[in-house]
Amino acid sequence: MTQNLHDLLNKKTALYNQPDFITNDPVSIPHRFTRQQDIEIAGLFAAILAWGNRKSIIASCTKLMTLMDNAPFDFVLHAGPKQLNRLKGFVHRTFNTYDLWHLLQFLQHHYSKQQSLETAFTQWMQPGHDTIEQALAGFHHYVFGFNEAAHEEKHCRKHISTPEKKSACKRLNMYLRWMVRQDSSGVDFGLWKNISPAQLVCPLDVHVARVARGLGLLQRKQNDWQAATELTHQLKQFDPADPVKYDYALFGLGVIEKY
């Protein structure tokens, strides 16, 4: 990789990894909160709903947070039938009320036992894992295996991707980037300490993939898990400890600059 490419990525990362970027991005949703559990829950839904144009994503997330009284953690723990019923009719693209109810049941189950959603991912990791692949696969099994009814849930599975099905897991990789990375710009939160930024995998959407191929950072033609890890491996040549910081550069080049 050339020094010119390294310089370009660093320049664009500095340009887009800063607070002005937050306003029009789904990461603005968890930034509305200060309590860790509120940030975790709002961030999870913002990532899962990050499908379509950013304006519609933010509108749907804002509606959902309003339905949850802008207190997602309290809602998860204490919502009764009346509160859950008000969610009826919520939809964002193919994500519907039943998907929402399932995830709320999962979150209630998890937070009844744990203080942070971090353990929903880290409990599946072993020392020496280079990436969060097993964390994502384990999380998928957990979301659809925490009780007998969860085993039967089919529709929601399309919204919780897994490397085991070769998905690029773009939305969950983005969520983990928000929770794990910490930098001076204050875009990502850096709340979780048991996953290293070096283990993260770059969120791969059509814009990032197009730019990465144009810059010679990605050769694989499919936008799948193998492509996401290939791109991350290339980005580690520029920063082994924090490769996914360059996600901002690639995304900004693709969506904002139309590279």
C-alpha positions in Angstrom: 0.0 0.0 0.0 1.4 3.4 -0.9 2.1 6.3 1.4 -0.3 8.4 -0.7 -3.2 6.1 0.1 -2.3 6.1 3.8 -2.2 9.9 3.8 -5.5 10.0 2.0 -7.2 7.7 4.5 -5.8 9.6 7.5 -6.9 12.9 5.9 -10.5 11.7 5.3 -10.7 10.0 8.7 -9.8 13.3 10.3 -12.4 15.1 8.2 -15.3 12.7 8.9 -14.6 11.3 12.3 -15.7 14.4 14.1 -18.8 15.8 15.9 -20.3 17.4 12.8 -20.7 13.9 11.3 -23.0 12.8 14.2 -25.9 15.0 13.3 -26.9 13.2 10.2 -25.9 9.7 11.2 -27.6 6.9 13.1 -25.0 7.2 15.8 -26.7 10.5 16.8 -29.5 8.4 18.5 -27.4 6.8 21.3 -25.6 10.2 21.7 -28.9 11.6 23.0 -28.3 9.6 26.2 -25.8 9.5 29.1 -26.6 6.4 31.0 -24.6 3.4 29.7 -27.5 1.0 29.4 -29.6 3.7 27.5 -26.7 4.2 25.1 -26.3 0.4 24.6 -30.0 -0.1 23.9 -30.5 3.0 21.7 -27.4 2.1 19.8 -28.4 -1.4 19.2 -31.8 -0.4 17.7 -30.1 2.5 15.7 -27.7 -0.1 14.2 -30.4 -2.7 13.5 -32.6 -0.1 11.8 -29.6 1.4 9.8 -31.1 0.2 6.5 -32.1 2.8 3.9 -31.2 6.5 3.7 -29.9 8.1 6.9 -32.8 10.5 7.2 -35.4 7.8 7.3 -33.3 5.7 9.7 -33.0 8.6 12.1 -36.8 9.3 11.9 -37.7 5.7 12.7 -35.2 5.6 15.6 -36.6 8.9 17.0 -40.1 7.5 16.8 -39.0 4.3 18.6 -37.2 6.2 21.3 -40.3 8.4 21.8 -42.5 5.2 22.1 -40.1 4.1 24.8 -40.5 7.3 26.7 -36.9 8.3 25.8 -35.8 6.0 28.6 -35.0 2.7 26.8 -33.4 1.0 29.7 -36.3 1.7 32.1 -38.7 0.7 29.3 -36.9 -2.6 28.7 -37.0 -3.5 32.4 -40.5 -2.3 33.4 -42.7 -2.1 30.3 -46.0 -3.9 30.9 -48.7 -4.9 28.4 -50.0 -1.4 28.1 -46.6 0.1 27.2 -45.7 -2.8 24.9 -49.1 -2.4 23.1 -48.3 1.1 22.1 -45.5 -0.2 20.0 -48.0 -2.0 17.8 -47.7 -0.9 14.3 -44.1 0.2 14.5 -42.3 -0.7 11.3 -39.1 0.3 9.5 -38.8 -1.3 6.1 -39.1 -5.1 6.9 -38.5 -4.6 10.6 -41.9 -4.9 12.3 -43.6 -4.9 15.7 -43.0 -8.6 16.3 -39.3 -8.2 15.6 -39.3 -5.3 18.1 -41.2 -7.3 20.8 -38.8 -10.2 20.4 -35.7 -8.0 20.8 -37.3 -6.3 23.8 -37.9 -9.7 25.5 -34.3 -10.6 24.8 -33.0 -7.4 26.3 -35.2 -7.8 29.3 -33.9 -11.3 29.8 -30.2 -10.2 29.4 -30.4 -7.1 31.6 -32.2 -9.1 34.4 -28.9 -10.9 34.8 -26.2 -8.5 33.5 -25.3 -4.9 33.9 -24.1 -4.4 30.4 -24.9 -5.7 26.9 -21.2 -6.2 26.4 -21.4 -9.7 27.9 -24.0 -10.7 25.3 -21.0 -10.6 22.9 -17.9 -11.3 25.0 -19.1 -14.4 26.7 -18.6 -16.2 23.3 -15.0 -15.1 22.8 -11.9 -17.0 23.8 -8.4 -15.6 24.5 -6.5 -15.3 21.2 -9.4 -14.5 18.9 -8.2 -12.2 16.3 -11.6 -10.8 15.4 -15.1 -10.6 16.9 -16.4 -13.4 14.6 -17.3 -15.7 17.4 -18.8 -12.8 19.4 -21.2 -12.1 16.5 -22.0 -15.8 16.0 -22.6 -16.3 19.7 -24.8 -13.2 20.0 -27.0 -14.5 17.2 -27.5 -17.9 18.9 -28.1 -16.1 22.2 -30.8 -13.8 20.8 -32.6 -16.8 19.4 -31.9 -19.2 22.1 -32.6 -17.5 25.5 -35.9 -19.4 25.9 -38.0 -21.9 24.0 -40.1 -19.3 22.3 -37.0 -17.6 20.9 -36.0 -20.8 19.1 -39.2 -20.5 17.1 -38.7 -16.9 16.1 -38.0 -16.8 12.3 -38.7 -13.3 11.0 -36.4 -11.4 13.3 -33.4 -13.6 12.3 -32.9 -11.5 9.2 -32.2 -8.5 11.4 -29.5 -10.2 13.6 -26.9 -11.3 11.1 -24.1 -13.8 11.7 -20.8 -14.7 10.1 -22.0 -18.4 10.1 -24.3 -17.5 7.2 -21.4 -15.6 5.5 -23.1 -12.2 6.1 -20.9 -9.1 6.2 -22.7 -8.2 9.5 -22.4 -4.5 8.6 -24.9 -3.3 11.1 -23.6 -5.3 14.1 -20.0 -4.4 13.2 -21.0 -0.8 13.2 -22.7 -1.2 16.6 -19.6 -2.8 18.0 -17.4 0.0 16.6 -19.6 2.5 18.4 -19.4 0.7 21.7 -15.7 -0.3 21.6 -13.7 2.4 19.8 -12.7 5.4 21.8 -11.0 8.4 20.4 -10.5 12.1 21.0 -13.3 13.1 18.6 -16.1 11.7 20.6 -18.0 10.0 17.8 -17.6 6.4 19.0 -18.3 5.8 22.7 -15.6 3.5 23.9 -17.8 2.0 26.7 -16.8 -1.6 26.4 -13.3 -2.6 27.5 -13.2 -6.4 27.0 -13.1 -6.2 23.2 -10.1 -4.6 21.6 -10.4 -2.1 18.7 -7.9 -4.4 17.0 -10.5 -7.2 17.0 -13.2 -5.2 15.3 -14.2 -5.8 11.7 -14.9 -2.9 9.3 -18.6 -2.4 8.6 -19.0 -3.2 4.9 -21.9 -1.6 3.0 -22.2 -1.0 -0.7 -20.6 2.5 -0.4 -17.6 1.3 1.7 -17.1 -1.7 -0.6 -17.2 0.4 -3.8 -14.6 2.8 -2.5 -12.4 0.1 -1.0 -12.3 -1.7 -4.4 -11.6 1.6 -6.2 -8.6 2.2 -3.9 -7.3 -1.3 -4.2 -8.1 -2.3 -0.6 -10.6 -5.0 -1.6 -10.4 -7.6 -4.3 -13.3 -9.9 -3.4 -16.4 -9.2 -5.5 -19.1 -10.3 -3.0 -20.0 -8.1 -0.1 -19.8 -10.9 2.5 -18.0 -11.8 5.7 -14.9 -12.8 3.8 -14.8 -9.4 2.1 -15.3 -7.6 5.4 -12.3 -9.4 7.0 -10.2 -8.9 3.8 -10.8 -5.2 4.0 -10.0 -5.1 7.7 -6.8 -7.0 7.1 -5.7 -4.4 4.6 -6.6 -1.5 6.9 -4.5 -3.1 9.6 -1.4 -2.3 7.5 -2.1 1.4 8.3 -3.2 1.0 11.9 -3.0 -2.5 13.4 -4.4 -1.4 16.7 -7.4 0.5 15.3 -8.1 -0.5 11.7 -11.9 0.3 11.6 -11.2 4.0 12.3 -10.8 4.2 8.5 -14.5 3.2 8.1 -15.3 6.9 8.4 -12.9 7.8 5.5 -14.3 5.1 3.2 -17.9 5.9 4.1 -17.4 9.6 3.7 -15.7 9.2 0.3 -18.6 7.0 -0.9 -21.7 8.7 0.5 -20.7 12.3 0.8 -18.0 12.7 -1.9 -19.6 10.1 -4.3 -16.2 8.6 -5.0 
